[in-house]
Amino acid sequence: MTQNEDLSALIRSIPDYPKPGIMFRDVSSLLLDAKGYRMTIDRLAGLVDEDTTLVAGIEARGFIVASGLAYVLGLGQLMLRKPGKLPGEKIGTDYKLEYGTDRIEMHVGHVKPGQKVLLVDDLVATGGTALAGVDLIRQGGGKVEQALFIVDLPDLGGAEKLRAQNIRVNALIDFDGD
């Protein structure tokens, strides 16, 4: 068994979703498995830089990963939200997706100047959402030097785009092609 093959086997692949020709990697089946979810969080936690002070999760599945990591590591969690979800003063950034455009926002003042923030999400594909998260945290004064994902789709280049921004990227599972 290769590294993390046990977790990879728990991820459901759904062909032609959300449109024909796309192979959707659904981590919800992994999250349903208590042992698999625990192993996922534990393995990701083992990759986190020691001087990290905050875990940022991208809505929505990124919240699940960020919550588990923040709990295990004893850190706070920053939520990067879709528009219209935050009640206070906020900043936001627009970005491109594989299938269109979107926006994420965060509360002003939730990141302290110079604070080292770990960015997490369930999956990195083209990198648009993750890059927007990095931009948003940096706008707020934070430093992003590391990003963690359960799944990387390396053929789509998102992890490489993050690396080009001097961010160390780790994913437990790579799904090539398809």
Secondary structure, DSSP 8 states (H G I E B T S, - for coil): --TTHHHHTTSEEEET-SSTT-EEEETHHHHHSHHHHHHHHHHHHTTS-TT--EEEEETTHHHHHHHHHHHHHT-EEEEEB-TT---S-EEEEEEEETTEEEEEEEETTSS-TT-EEEEEEEEESSSHHHHHHHHHHHHTT-EEEEEEEEEE-GGG-HHHHHHTTT-EEEEEEE----
